Amino acid sequence: MSGLNRSDLRLLGLWGVLLLITIISFESGYLSIWVRHGRLQGGAVIILAFVKARLIILDFMDVRHAAPALRLALETWIAVHCAALIGLLFYRP
């Protein structure tokens, strides 16, 4: 691994985190060992999906070091859509 620089190691670590989030999301959505309430499972999967989306947008699309307006717009987009989906999940007509 001597050929990897600090940025490469950071992205490799981030990839590991994304893989771990995927495994936890799969487990909570399909195997339901931790949480047995359907809406809580759905909420957990939605939150994990948006955490992954945020990490991908910020690090793999290099928005972390982009113009503040672009970063603010994308962070706001993530927060609004995550809140809207969780609101729809827990909405009881």
Secondary structure, DSSP 4 states (H G I P E B T S, - for coil): -TT--HHHHHHHHHHHHHHHHHHHHHIIIII-SS---HHHHHHHHHHHHHHHHHHIIIIIS--TTS-HHHHHHHHHHHHHHHHHHHHHHH---
